[in-house]
Amino acid sequence: MEHIEFAPRGVCSRKIDIQTEDGIVRDVKFMGGCDGNLKAIGKLVSGMPVQDVIDILEGNTCGPRSTSCADQLAQALKQAL
């Protein structure tokens, strides 16, 4: 199992902890940010292939920001590939 710690930029969350195994997202935890929404994202992507998560979440924005916590998750996964 691979553990990824990522410091997101331009969003409310301060850290993303990701567990992957054989190209599959196993667990995602956000520190800070919109607690309920970020827990939901973690549950929704658990069990999905890493590339599918990237394809779905990359480019998602939050309000006037050019990124979002979901987009930052995609960026973290891209870096890990």
C-alpha positions as CSV (number, residue, x, y, z in Angstrom):
1,M,0.0,0.0,0.0
2,E,1.3,3.5,-0.9
3,H,0.7,6.5,1.4
4,I,0.7,9.9,-0.1
5,E,0.7,13.1,2.0
6,F,-0.1,16.2,0.0
7,A,-0.2,19.9,1.0
8,P,-2.9,21.5,-1.2
9,R,-2.6,25.1,-2.4
10,G,-5.3,27.7,-2.9
11,V,-8.0,25.9,-0.9
12,C,-9.3,25.6,2.7
13,S,-8.0,22.1,3.4
14,R,-4.4,22.0,4.8
15,K,-3.4,18.4,4.0
16,I,-4.7,15.4,2.1
17,D,-3.7,11.9,3.2
18,I,-4.2,9.3,0.5
19,Q,-3.8,5.5,0.5
20,T,-3.6,3.7,-2.8
21,E,-2.9,0.1,-3.7
22,D,-2.3,-1.4,-7.1
23,G,-3.7,1.7,-8.9
24,I,-6.8,1.9,-6.7
25,V,-7.7,4.6,-4.2
26,R,-8.2,2.9,-0.9
27,D,-8.7,5.9,1.5
28,V,-8.7,9.7,1.4
29,K,-8.7,12.0,4.4
30,F,-8.7,15.8,4.2
31,M,-7.5,18.0,7.1
32,G,-9.4,21.3,7.3
33,G,-11.9,22.5,4.7
34,C,-15.6,21.6,4.4
35,D,-15.7,18.6,6.6
36,G,-18.9,16.9,5.4
37,N,-18.2,17.5,1.7
38,L,-14.7,16.3,1.9
39,K,-15.6,13.2,3.9
40,A,-18.2,12.5,1.1
41,I,-15.5,12.9,-1.6
42,G,-13.3,10.4,0.3
43,K,-16.1,7.9,0.4
44,L,-17.1,8.3,-3.2
45,V,-13.6,7.8,-4.6
46,S,-12.7,4.9,-2.3
47,G,-12.3,1.8,-4.5
48,M,-12.0,3.7,-7.7
49,P,-9.0,3.5,-10.1
50,V,-6.6,6.4,-9.6
51,Q,-6.8,7.5,-13.2
52,D,-10.7,7.6,-13.0
53,V,-10.5,9.9,-10.0
54,I,-8.1,12.2,-11.8
55,D,-10.3,12.3,-14.9
56,I,-13.4,13.1,-12.9
57,L,-12.1,15.6,-10.4
58,E,-9.3,17.5,-12.2
59,G,-10.3,21.0,-13.1
60,N,-13.1,21.2,-10.6
61,T,-13.3,24.8,-9.1
62,C,-14.6,26.2,-5.9
63,G,-16.4,29.6,-6.1
64,P,-14.0,32.2,-7.7
65,R,-10.9,30.0,-7.1
66,S,-9.2,28.3,-10.0
67,T,-9.0,25.1,-8.0
68,S,-10.9,23.1,-5.3
69,C,-10.1,20.5,-2.7
70,A,-11.3,17.9,-5.3
71,D,-9.0,19.3,-7.9
72,Q,-6.1,19.3,-5.4
73,L,-6.8,15.6,-4.8
74,A,-6.5,15.0,-8.5
75,Q,-3.2,16.9,-8.6
76,A,-1.9,14.8,-5.7
77,L,-2.8,11.6,-7.5
78,K,-1.2,12.9,-10.7
79,Q,2.0,13.6,-8.9
80,A,2.0,10.2,-7.4
81,L,1.7,8.4,-10.8
